Amino acid sequence: MRTGRRVVIGQAYEKDDRTSSRTGPEEPVAPTSRLANMPRTTPSHRRRPGAAALTAALPVIVIVTAGCSRIDRPRSFAASLDRTSGETWTVQVVDNSGRVTNIDLDPAPAIRGPSDAPFNDPAASSRLVVPWTGGSCDTLTSFTVESGSGGQITISYDTAVAPGVCDLVGIGHQLVLETDPALPAAIVTLRRLP
């Protein structure tokens, strides 16, 4: 839709030079002289064919746009935590499925569920909990959410670690993906990249 243009169904208006210096939407002025001088051939209580066609098309337009609530472009999210050692650990999520609306990292208290597979939060089915195991040397963990065939979702992740020997491994983490519409855990596969 263009800015500064007003559409009035069933009436035609022409631009008045007096409104050209104004900002904002243009206000209609007098009807065009061609339409104003035409005799009325239909009674005023009958609809014009153009208005009837628009009225018939309106439900189709509403139905088509109602299905457009999903985001179709990749979205990125990031969350960082500071460790007691003073280092920062970051988790990034790239959502190519268009269903993730927000993320949370290591909620306190942890959400009860399996530690080796994604599951839905029992308190809110629109929250998908993705558990994984990391270490104290992790610096960046990247997740990618992809749509697959048959409505399947694949979540792949990879972790970058600081150089040197890591003294603590096997730390359980939870990434909470808030989704719209809800992602049932049964259609999600978690995959660690090599």
KAGI-V529714 format. One record per residue. N is the residue number from 1. PHI is phi in radians with two decimals (none if undefined). PSI is psi in whole degrees, 0 to 359 (none if undefined). Layout:
# KAGI-V529714
N	PHI	PSI
N	PHI	PSI
This chain:
# KAGI-V529714
1	none	136
2	-1.47	146
3	-1.42	151
4	1.38	11
5	-2.15	131
6	-1.91	131
7	-1.93	125
8	-2.08	122
9	-1.31	131
10	1.48	357
11	-2.35	148
12	-2.00	137
13	-2.23	152
14	-2.01	156
15	-1.27	134
16	-1.70	135
17	-1.06	338
18	-1.20	338
19	-1.63	356
20	-1.21	336
21	-1.61	354
22	-1.38	157
23	-1.81	158
24	1.63	187
25	-1.19	146
26	-1.37	142
27	-1.61	143
28	-1.22	147
29	-1.97	217
30	-1.22	150
31	-1.06	154
32	-1.08	149
33	-1.12	327
34	-1.09	316
35	-1.33	327
36	-1.19	329
37	-1.57	354
38	-1.38	137
39	-1.25	148
40	-1.38	126
41	-1.84	346
42	-2.00	147
43	-1.09	150
44	-1.17	341
45	-1.47	352
46	-1.67	144
47	-1.35	149
48	-1.39	150
49	-1.03	325
50	-1.10	319
51	-1.18	323
52	-1.15	319
53	-1.14	320
54	-1.15	319
55	-1.09	322
56	-1.22	327
57	-1.41	338
58	-1.00	314
59	-1.06	326
60	-1.14	317
61	-1.09	317
62	-1.12	317
63	-1.14	317
64	-1.14	316
65	-1.35	340
66	-1.16	332
67	-1.47	6
68	-1.74	22
69	-1.35	341
70	-1.33	142
71	-1.49	127
72	-1.80	8
73	-2.04	154
74	-1.07	141
75	-2.15	147
76	-2.10	143
77	-2.31	153
78	-2.55	146
79	-2.46	141
80	-2.21	146
81	-2.22	141
82	-1.64	133
83	-1.55	165
84	-1.12	337
85	-1.34	352
86	1.67	352
87	-1.46	156
88	-1.88	139
89	-2.08	131
90	-2.09	142
91	-2.08	127
92	-2.00	143
93	-2.24	125
94	-1.91	119
95	-1.80	107
96	-1.66	358
97	-1.53	340
98	1.36	16
99	-1.97	345
100	-1.46	130
101	-1.92	339
102	-2.92	165
103	-2.32	159
104	-2.45	148
105	-2.16	131
106	0.74	67
107	-1.10	149
108	-2.06	123
109	-1.28	161
110	-1.09	148
111	-1.42	129
112	-1.26	133
113	2.97	185
114	-1.11	151
115	-1.73	0
116	-2.16	3
117	-2.63	149
118	-1.06	148
119	-2.60	159
120	-1.51	141
121	-1.09	124
122	-1.05	336
123	-1.47	339
124	-2.72	111
125	-1.17	345
126	-1.42	359
127	-1.88	118
128	-1.77	124
129	-1.71	125
130	-1.99	104
131	-1.52	147
132	-2.72	165
133	-1.94	134
134	-2.29	197
135	-2.44	173
136	-1.28	348
137	-1.67	1
138	-1.11	135
139	-1.96	328
140	-2.62	129
141	-2.08	123
142	-1.96	129
143	-1.99	143
144	-2.23	127
145	-1.83	120
146	-2.17	142
147	-1.48	142
148	-2.15	189
149	-1.26	149
150	1.21	20
151	1.40	5
152	-1.23	150
153	-2.12	133
154	-2.01	129
155	-1.97	115
156	-1.86	146
157	-2.51	157
158	-2.54	149
159	-2.20	132
160	-1.71	137
161	-2.07	155
162	-1.22	150
163	-1.16	153
164	1.89	188
165	-1.56	131
166	-1.61	127
167	-1.59	351
168	-2.50	117
169	-2.21	170
170	1.42	30
171	-1.55	122
172	-1.38	135
173	-2.25	161
174	-2.34	127
175	-1.83	126
176	-1.87	119
177	-1.78	120
178	-1.53	127
179	-2.21	154
180	-2.56	115
181	-1.22	169
182	-1.03	143
183	-1.78	109
184	-1.18	135
185	-1.03	334
186	-1.12	338
187	-1.74	7
188	-1.89	133
189	-2.04	130
190	-1.76	131
191	-2.39	126
192	-1.54	130
193	-1.36	149
194	-1.20	none
